[in-house]
């Protein structure tokens, strides 16, 4: 007789592992920071138990244990190659798997016992508090260690290998000697000469004794808790604390039974029952070899039960204990508010701006957040593709692509943290922030504004470096040695120097009493704040009015330095671009090599990376910078400049992905591979790493 149950795909086990780790981690976080009544020793117990569940799920995903019963034998093994194909490492993994599960049961018993002491004998609670709690952990660990020690008694020998040889080969396509396994073989020999194998008997008895002891502790403690709770509920109305005690008790009963069909009138009876979905099937499989039935059974249902156990434990706590449900609701509401605030619907500032300014600020915040998310995704994927999925992008240019993408991510991150804004009023241009992450410290926020300027300058400087390198590759290949190896660090230094110079030039425009007086009413009217409290830099073109008007040299020097930096970088790009254009013009034909085509594509990408930002971002920004010197009578929120800077890194990456064929092909390959991995992770056809015979055999399960 043969039973063939559907196997549990390994990726389903891993999916449960991911969910369990996430949920139990969130449970630990909620217990520590978002629950008011879960305190003291029980807080420690909840955290300890959640940690055990996380450990069990991780071990479950790595070990990939399998159970199989055949006549008078039960084998517990793994085909996983997680441990590098080491049989010894696999055997240790199987023992650890048993140990962590036993630790979970022991921890449940400790929790039951503690609840009984809290309710029935409060004077003894002191033996669980403080450093005494170490003994609770020690007890769980000792019980956890005892189980694998007993399992080690069933280490395979020649007789078990011979007994299971054909069964394993026909079902899994492997030799049992090559597989990490432990075997409960009930008898030696056949017929009248059949004798018990005492190592198997000792293992089963020891494991059964451990289980019986834990369940006995749970049963007695459960009865005591139940009676005391029932007595108190009849005497008077329950307080919040008493309701919590009852909910914790109910949760513990559920965690032992893992059964949805129980009522409050039979709680203590169900504490005595074994674990319905996990423990009973396991116990039957462990003891059935001694009945010596003629059958073959794949214990897939047991694997399914074990991998869902920690996940179900979390759901029980969340379903039964009101404190956790309320904590999760509060947390999710707070998270939703924070998310809405990040999107700009409720910018947390100390201002009460006018409706127009508020609308512009919210729009810019939402757009900036969207650009940030897209930029981080695109640049991260660009780095991944460059490092692992492109064949022709190698050497120094690979480093340049990765470096440029990292600078783009850093610039976008600063944009989100600093939240810069621009406002022009007559002869003054102010660069400030109201929604900065660092708004609690004006000095730190001003420093953030300077760093933001510096990173923008770094982007331009590194674009110039890329132009220069491409020009050398095409026209002077021997000069590329000055970009290779450790010399690449010098070009990074040049990039950082460009950023530092821009930031230093910007420090010349730190506000003084003149700029504060000039912009006070304008900022108060538009943003509802006192300008002295706002982190900002101000380009005020002139001192005084009318015949007494004189140029403010600090503003002039700042604009002059920034303009010189821009002109220098653009000159490098222009000269290099002309050289590249002349060298590549007319060379690319139908018979051109892939390398030549890629060179031209990179040239086109660089041209677009300079042209598009210059037209849409740089020119508007430059107009805003120099407009104060024309002393126009105007007032406007320079939102388009802010929007342009936010979109800059995203546009740069889109240009590369759109123009360079190598990246388009790499993206297609990557997306196909990612889709395949998702399907496999969700339980699709996922071949194991052992030999093909193993794969074919498992596919039939």
C-alpha positions in Angstrom: 0.0 0.0 0.0 1.4 3.4 -1.0 0.1 6.9 0.0 1.2 9.8 -2.2 0.3 13.2 -0.8 1.2 16.3 -2.7 4.6 17.5 -1.6 5.1 21.0 -0.1 7.1 23.0 -2.7 10.3 24.3 -1.1 9.4 27.8 -2.2 6.2 27.7 -0.2 8.2 26.8 2.9 10.5 29.8 2.2 7.4 32.0 1.6 6.1 31.0 5.1 9.6 31.7 6.5 9.6 35.3 5.0 6.1 35.9 6.4 6.9 34.5 9.8 10.1 36.5 10.2 8.3 39.7 9.2 5.2 39.1 11.4 7.2 38.0 14.5 9.6 40.8 14.1 6.7 43.2 14.0 5.3 41.4 17.1 8.6 42.1 19.0 8.5 45.7 17.9 4.8 46.1 19.0 5.6 44.5 22.3 8.5 46.8 23.0 7.1 50.1 21.9 3.3 50.0 21.2 1.7 48.0 24.0 0.9 49.4 27.4 -0.4 46.4 29.4 2.1 43.8 28.1 4.9 44.5 30.6 7.4 42.9 32.9 8.1 39.2 32.6 5.3 38.4 30.1 6.8 41.0 27.8 10.1 39.1 27.9 8.2 35.8 27.3 6.4 37.2 24.2 9.7 38.5 22.8 11.6 35.2 23.6 8.8 33.1 22.0 8.7 35.2 18.9 12.5 34.9 18.6 12.3 31.1 18.8 9.6 31.2 16.1 11.9 33.3 13.8 14.8 30.9 14.5 12.6 27.9 13.7 11.4 29.3 10.5 14.9 30.2 9.3 16.1 26.7 10.2 13.1 25.2 8.4 13.9 27.1 5.3 17.6 26.1 5.3 17.3 22.5 6.3 14.3 21.6 4.2 13.5 18.5 6.2 11.6 15.6 4.6 9.7 12.7 6.4 9.1 9.3 4.8 7.5 6.1 6.3 8.1 2.7 4.8 6.8 -0.5 6.5 8.6 -0.8 9.8 10.8 2.3 9.2 10.6 6.0 9.4 13.3 8.2 7.9 13.9 11.9 8.6 16.2 13.4 6.0 17.2 16.4 3.8 18.1 16.8 0.1 19.0 20.4 0.6 22.3 21.7 -0.8 22.2 24.8 1.5 25.1 23.4 3.4 27.3 23.0 0.3 26.5 19.3 -0.2 28.1 18.4 3.1 26.4 15.4 4.6 27.7 16.1 8.1 26.4 19.7 8.0 23.0 18.4 6.8 22.8 16.0 9.8 23.6 18.8 12.2 20.9 20.9 10.6 18.4 18.2 11.1 19.3 18.0 14.8 19.1 21.8 15.2 15.6 21.7 13.5 14.4 19.2 16.2 16.0 21.2 19.0 14.4 24.5 18.1 11.0 22.9 17.8 11.4 21.3 21.3 12.5 24.7 22.6 9.3 26.2 21.3 7.2 23.6 23.2 9.2 24.1 26.4 8.7 27.8 26.1 4.9 27.4 25.8 5.0 25.2 29.0 6.9 27.9 30.8 4.3 30.5 29.8 1.5 28.3 31.0 3.2 27.8 34.3 3.9 31.5 34.7 0.2 32.4 34.0 -0.8 29.8 36.6 1.5 31.4 39.2 0.4 34.9 38.3 -3.3 34.1 38.9 -3.2 31.3 41.5 0.0 32.1 43.5 1.1 35.7 42.9 3.7 35.5 45.7 5.8 33.2 43.6 6.0 35.5 40.6 9.3 36.9 42.0 10.9 33.6 40.9 10.3 34.6 37.2 11.3 38.3 37.5 14.7 39.9 37.0 17.7 37.7 36.6 15.6 34.7 37.6 14.1 34.7 34.1 17.4 33.3 32.9 16.3 30.0 34.4 13.2 30.0 32.2 15.4 30.4 29.1 17.8 27.7 30.4 15.0 25.3 30.9 13.8 25.8 27.3 17.3 25.4 25.9 17.9 22.2 28.0 14.6 20.7 26.6 15.7 21.8 23.2 19.1 20.1 23.5 17.5 16.9 24.9 15.5 16.2 21.8 18.4 16.2 19.2 20.4 14.1 21.7 17.7 11.5 21.6 17.3 11.7 17.8 21.0 11.1 17.4 20.4 7.6 18.7 18.8 6.8 15.4 21.9 7.6 13.4 21.8 5.3 10.3 23.8 2.1 10.1 24.3 -0.7 7.6 21.0 -2.3 8.4 18.9 0.9 8.0 20.8 1.7 4.8 19.9 -1.7 3.4 16.3 -1.4 4.5 15.7 2.0 2.9 18.0 1.7 -0.1 15.5 0.7 -2.8 12.7 2.9 -1.3 14.8 6.0 -1.4 16.2 5.3 -4.9 12.7 4.7 -6.4 11.1 7.7 -4.7 13.8 10.3 -4.6 16.5 9.1 -7.0 19.3 9.1 -4.5 21.4 6.6 -2.6 20.4 6.6 1.1 24.1 6.6 2.0 24.6 9.9 0.3 21.8 11.6 2.1 21.9 13.3 5.6 19.3 11.3 7.5 18.1 9.7 10.8 16.2 6.5 10.8 13.7 4.9 13.2 13.8 1.2 12.3 11.6 -0.7 14.7 12.9 -4.2 14.3 15.9 -6.2 13.3 15.3 -9.1 11.0 12.0 -10.6 9.8 9.5 -13.2 10.9 10.3 -15.2 14.0 13.8 -13.8 14.3 12.5 -10.3 14.5 13.8 -8.3 17.5 13.3 -4.8 18.7 16.0 -2.2 17.9 16.5 -0.7 21.3 18.1 2.5 20.1 14.8 3.3 18.2 12.8 2.3 21.2 14.9 4.6 23.5 14.6 7.5 21.1 10.8 7.2 20.8 10.3 6.8 24.6 12.6 9.8 25.3 10.9 12.0 22.8 7.4 10.9 24.1 8.5 11.6 27.7 9.6 15.1 26.8 6.3 15.8 25.0 4.2 14.2 27.8 6.0 16.3 30.5 5.5 19.6 28.6 1.8 18.8 28.0 1.3 17.8 31.6 2.7 21.2 32.7 0.4 22.9 30.2 -2.6 20.8 31.3 -2.3 21.3 35.1 -1.4 25.0 34.7 -4.3 25.4 32.2 -6.8 23.9 34.6 -5.6 26.1 37.5 -5.8 29.3 35.3 -9.2 28.4 34.0 -10.7 27.7 37.4 -9.4 30.9 38.9 -10.5 33.0 35.9 -14.0 31.5 36.0 -14.3 32.1 39.8 -13.2 35.8 39.4 -15.6 36.4 36.5 -18.5 35.1 38.6 -17.6 37.2 41.6 -17.4 40.6 40.0 -17.0 42.5 36.8 -13.6 41.9 35.3 -11.1 44.7 35.2 -9.0 45.5 32.1 -6.1 43.6 33.7 -8.2 40.5 34.4 -9.5 40.6 30.8 -6.0 40.7 29.5 -5.1 37.7 31.7 -8.0 35.8 30.3 -7.1 36.7 26.7 -3.4 35.6 27.3 -4.7 32.3 28.7 -7.0 31.8 25.7 -4.1 32.6 23.3 -1.9 30.0 25.0 -4.5 27.4 24.7 -4.9 28.1 21.0 -1.1 28.0 20.6 -1.0 24.6 22.0 -4.1 23.2 20.2 -3.8 25.2 17.0 -7.5 24.6 16.6 -10.1 27.1 15.6 -13.1 25.2 17.0 -13.1 25.8 20.7 -15.5 27.6 23.0 -14.9 29.2 26.4 -16.6 26.3 28.2 -14.1 23.7 27.1 -10.8 25.6 27.1 -9.2 23.5 29.9 -10.2 20.2 28.3 -8.6 21.2 25.1 -5.3 22.1 26.9 -5.0 18.4 27.6 -5.4 17.5 23.9 -2.2 17.1 21.8 -1.5 19.6 19.0 -4.1 18.6 16.5 -2.5 19.7 13.3 1.1 19.0 14.1 1.8 16.9 17.1 -0.7 14.1 16.5 0.5 13.4 12.9 4.1 13.6 14.0 3.5 11.2 16.9 1.7 8.7 14.7 4.5 8.8 12.1 7.1 8.3 14.9 5.4 5.3 16.4 3.8 3.6 13.4 7.0 1.7 12.5 6.4 -0.5 15.5 3.1 -1.7 14.0 5.2 -2.9 11.0 2.4 -2.0 8.5 3.1 -2.7 4.9 2.9 0.7 3.3 4.9 3.6 1.9 3.9 7.1 3.0 5.4 10.6 2.2 4.9 12.8 5.2 4.2 16.0 3.3 1.4 17.1 5.7 3.8 17.1 8.6 6.2 19.4 6.8 3.4 21.7 5.9 2.3 21.7 9.6 5.8 22.5 10.9 6.4 25.3 8.4 3.1 27.0 9.2 3.4 26.6 13.0 5.2 29.9 13.9 3.0 31.8 11.4 -0.2 30.4 13.0 1.2 31.3 16.5 1.4 34.9 15.5 -2.1 35.0 14.1 -3.5 33.5 17.3 -1.9 36.2 19.4 -3.2 38.9 17.1 -6.7 37.4 17.0 -7.2 36.8 20.7 -5.4 39.5 22.6 -7.1 42.9 22.2 -4.1 44.8 23.3 -2.2 43.7 20.2 -5.1 44.3 17.9 -5.4 47.9 19.2 -1.6 48.4 19.1 -1.5 47.3 15.4 -4.4 49.6 14.6 -2.6 52.5 16.2 0.6 51.7 14.5 -1.0 51.4 11.0 -2.9 54.6 11.5 0.3 56.4 12.5 2.1 54.8 9.6 -0.6 56.0 7.2 -0.4 59.5 8.6 3.4 59.5 8.2 3.1 58.2 4.7 0.6 60.9 3.8 2.9 63.5 5.4 5.8 62.3 3.3 3.7 62.6 0.2 3.2 66.2 1.1 -0.5 66.2 2.0 0.2 67.4 5.5 3.7 68.9 5.6 4.9 69.1 9.2 6.2 72.6 9.4 6.0 75.4 11.9 4.4 77.6 9.3 0.9 78.7 8.2 1.5 79.5 4.6 -0.9 81.1 2.2 -3.1 78.8 0.2 -1.1 79.3 -3.0 2.3 78.7 -1.3 0.8 75.7 0.5 -0.6 74.2 -2.7 2.8 74.6 -4.4 4.7 73.1 -1.5 2.4 70.1 -1.3 2.7 69.5 -5.1 6.5 69.8 -4.9 6.7 67.4 -2.0 4.5 64.8 -3.6 6.4 65.1 -6.9 9.8 65.0 -5.1 8.8 61.8 -3.3 7.6 60.2 -6.5 10.8 61.2 -8.3 12.8 59.8 -5.4 11.2 56.4 -5.4 11.6 56.1 -9.2 15.2 57.3 -9.1 16.2 54.9 -6.4 14.6 52.0 -8.2 16.0 52.9 -11.6 19.5 53.6 -10.3 19.6 50.5 -8.1 18.5 48.4 -11.0 21.1 50.1 -13.3 23.8 49.2 -10.8 22.6 45.6 -10.7 22.4 45.3 -14.5 25.9 46.9 -14.9 27.5 44.5 -12.4 25.8 41.3 -13.3 23.8 41.5 -16.5 25.9 43.4 -19.1 28.6 41.8 -21.1 30.2 44.7 -23.0 30.2 47.3 -20.2 33.5 46.5 -18.4 36.5 48.2 -16.9 36.6 51.8 -16.0 33.3 52.7 -17.7 31.6 50.1 -15.6 33.0 51.9 -12.5 31.8 55.3 -13.9 28.2 54.0 -14.5 28.0 52.6 -11.0 29.5 55.8 -9.5 27.2 58.1 -11.4 24.2 56.0 -10.3 25.3 56.2 -6.6 25.7 60.0 -6.8 22.2 60.2 -8.3 20.8 58.1 -5.4 22.6 60.3 -2.9 21.4 63.5 -4.6 17.7 62.3 -4.6 18.0 61.2 -0.9 19.3 64.6 0.0 16.4 66.2 -1.9 13.9 64.3 0.2 15.8 65.0 3.5 16.5 68.7 2.8 13.4 69.7 0.9 14.9 72.8 -0.7 12.7 75.6 -1.9 13.4 78.7 -4.0 11.7 82.1 -3.9 12.5 85.3 -5.9 11.5 88.7 -4.8 12.6 91.9 -6.7 16.4 92.0 -6.2 16.8 89.0 -4.0 16.8 85.2 -4.5 16.4 83.0 -1.4 17.2 79.3 -1.2 15.6 77.8 2.0 13.8 74.9 3.6 10.7 74.5 5.6 10.2 70.8 5.5 13.7 69.6 6.2 14.2 66.4 8.2 16.7 68.5 10.2 14.4 71.5 10.8 14.8 71.1 14.6 18.3 72.5 14.1 18.6 75.6 12.0 22.4 75.1 11.7 22.2 71.5 10.6 19.4 72.4 8.0 21.7 75.1 6.6 24.5 72.6 6.3 22.1 70.3 4.5 21.4 73.0 2.0 25.1 73.4 1.3 25.6 69.7 0.8 22.6 69.6 -1.6 24.4 72.3 -3.7 27.6 70.3 -3.6 26.1 67.1 -4.8 24.5 68.9 -7.7 27.9 70.2 -8.7 29.3 66.7 -8.3 26.9 65.4 -10.9 28.0 68.0 -13.4 31.7 67.4 -12.6 31.3 63.6 -13.1 29.5 64.1 -16.3 32.5 66.1 -17.5 34.8 63.3 -16.4 32.7 60.8 -18.4 32.9 63.0 -21.5 36.6 63.3 -21.2 37.0 59.6 -20.8 34.9 58.7 -23.8 36.9 61.3 -25.9 40.1 59.5 -24.8 38.7 56.1 -25.6 37.8 57.2 -29.2 40.6 59.6 -30.1 43.6 58.8 -27.8 43.2 55.1 -26.5 46.7 55.2 -24.9 45.5 58.0 -22.5 42.8 55.8 -21.0 45.5 54.3 -18.7 45.2 57.6 -16.7 41.6 56.6 -15.8 42.4 52.9 -14.9 43.2 51.3 -11.6 44.1 53.5 -8.6 44.2 56.6 -10.9 40.4 56.4 -11.0 40.5 57.8 -7.4 42.0 61.0 -8.7 38.9 61.6 -10.9 36.7 60.9 -7.9 38.7 63.5 -6.0 38.1 66.0 -8.9 34.4 65.3 -8.7 34.3 65.9 -4.9 36.4 69.1 -5.4 33.8 70.4 -7.8 31.1 69.8 -5.1 33.2 71.4 -2.3 33.9 74.5 -4.4 30.2 75.1 -5.1 29.3 74.6 -1.4 32.1 77.0 -0.3 30.9 79.6 -2.8 27.3 79.3 -1.4 28.5 80.0 2.1 29.2 83.6 0.9 25.4 84.2 0.8 24.7 83.4 4.5 22.0 85.8 5.6 22.7 89.0 7.5 20.5 91.8 8.9 20.2 93.4 5.4 18.8 90.3 3.7 16.6 89.6 6.7 15.0 93.0 6.5 14.6 92.8 2.8 12.8 89.4 2.8 11.0 89.5 6.2 7.6 90.7 5.0 7.7 88.7 1.8 8.4 85.4 3.6 5.9 86.2 6.3 3.2 87.0 3.8 3.8 83.9 1.6 4.9 81.2 4.2 3.7 82.6 7.5 7.1 82.4 9.2 9.7 84.7 10.6 12.6 84.6 8.2 15.1 84.6 11.1 13.9 81.2 12.1 14.1 79.7 8.6 17.3 78.0 7.4 18.2 79.8 4.2 20.8 81.3 1.9 20.1 84.6 0.2 21.5 86.3 -3.0 20.7 90.0 -2.5 22.1 91.9 -5.5 22.2 95.4 -4.1 22.5 97.4 -0.9 20.1 100.3 -0.6 17.8 101.8 -3.1 17.9 104.5 -5.8 21.1 106.6 -6.1 22.6 104.9 -3.0 22.2 101.5 -4.5 25.5 99.5 -4.4 26.4 96.0 -5.4 26.7 93.4 -2.7 30.1 91.9 -3.5 29.5 88.6 -1.6 26.5 87.8 -3.8 28.4 88.8 -6.9 31.4 86.7 -6.0 29.1 83.7 -5.2 27.4 84.0 -8.6 30.7 84.5 -10.4 32.3 81.3 -8.8 29.2 79.2 -9.5 29.1 80.5 -13.1 32.8 79.8 -13.5 32.4 76.2 -12.3 29.5 75.7 -14.7 31.4 77.2 -17.7 34.4 75.1 -16.9 32.4 71.8 -16.7 30.4 72.6 -19.9 33.6 73.6 -21.7 35.0 70.1 -21.0 31.8 68.5 -22.2 31.7 70.7 -25.3 35.2 70.1 -26.5 35.1 66.4 -25.7 31.7 66.1 -27.4 33.0 67.8 -30.6 36.0 65.4 -30.6 33.8 62.3 -30.2 31.3 63.5 -32.8 34.0 64.0 -35.4 35.6 60.6 -34.7 32.3 58.7 -34.7 30.5 60.5 -37.6 30.1 58.3 -40.5 31.9 55.3 -38.9 28.8 53.4 -37.9 27.4 51.4 -40.8 25.5 48.2 -41.2 28.7 46.3 -40.9 30.0 48.1 -37.8 31.1 46.0 -34.8 29.0 45.8 -31.7 31.7 47.7 -29.8 31.6 50.6 -32.3 27.8 50.7 -32.1 28.0 50.8 -28.3 30.5 53.6 -28.4 28.2 55.7 -30.5 25.2 54.9 -28.2 27.2 56.0 -25.2 28.1 59.2 -27.0 24.4 59.9 -27.8 23.5 59.1 -24.2 26.1 61.6 -22.8 24.9 64.3 -25.2 21.3 63.8 -24.1 22.4 63.7 -20.4 23.8 67.2 -20.9 21.3 68.7 -23.3 18.1 67.6 -21.6 19.1 68.9 -18.1 20.6 72.0 -19.5 17.5 73.0 -21.4 14.9 72.0 -18.8 16.8 72.4 -15.5 20.0 74.3 -15.8 18.8 77.3 -17.8 15.8 78.0 -15.5 18.1 77.6 -12.5 20.7 80.0 -14.0 18.0 82.6 -14.8 16.8 82.4 -11.2 20.3 82.8 -9.9 21.1 86.0 -11.9 17.6 87.6 -11.9 18.3 89.6 -8.7 20.9 91.7 -10.5 18.2 92.9 -13.0 16.2 94.1 -10.0 12.9 93.1 -11.6 9.8 94.0 -9.5 8.4 90.5 -9.2 7.6 87.8 -6.6 7.3 84.2 -7.5 7.9 80.7 -6.0 10.5 79.1 -8.2 8.8 75.7 -8.1 9.8 74.7 -11.5 13.5 74.8 -10.5 12.9 72.6 -7.5 10.9 70.2 -9.6 13.7 70.1 -12.2 16.4 69.3 -9.6 14.2 66.5 -8.1 13.7 65.0 -11.6 17.4 65.4 -12.7 18.8 62.0 -11.5 15.8 60.1 -12.8 16.0 61.7 -16.2 19.7 60.9 -16.4 19.1 57.2 -15.8 16.2 57.0 -18.2 18.4 58.4 -20.9 21.0 55.6 -20.4 18.3 52.9 -20.3 16.6 54.3 -23.4 19.7 54.9 -25.6 22.1 52.1 -24.8 20.9 48.8 -26.4 23.0 46.7 -24.1 20.9 48.0 -21.1 17.6 47.4 -22.9 18.6 43.8 -23.6 19.9 43.4 -20.1 16.6 44.7 -18.7 14.6 42.2 -20.8 16.8 39.3 -19.6 16.6 40.5 -16.0 12.8 40.9 -16.1 12.3 37.4 -17.6 14.6 35.9 -14.9 12.8 37.9 -12.2 9.4 36.7 -13.4 10.6 33.1 -13.5 12.0 33.5 -9.9 8.7 34.9 -8.7 6.7 32.0 -10.2 9.1 29.5 -8.6 8.9 31.3 -5.3 5.2 31.1 -5.3 5.4 27.3 -5.7 6.0 26.7 -9.3 8.2 24.1 -10.9 11.4 24.6 -8.8 14.1 22.0 -9.5 16.3 21.0 -6.6 20.1 21.2 -6.8 20.8 17.5 -6.4 21.2 15.3 -9.5 18.5 15.2 -12.2 17.2 11.9 -10.9 16.4 13.6 -7.7 14.6 16.4 -9.5 12.5 14.0 -11.5 11.6 12.0 -8.5 10.5 15.0 -6.5 8.5 16.3 -9.4 6.3 13.3 -9.1 5.5 13.9 -5.4 
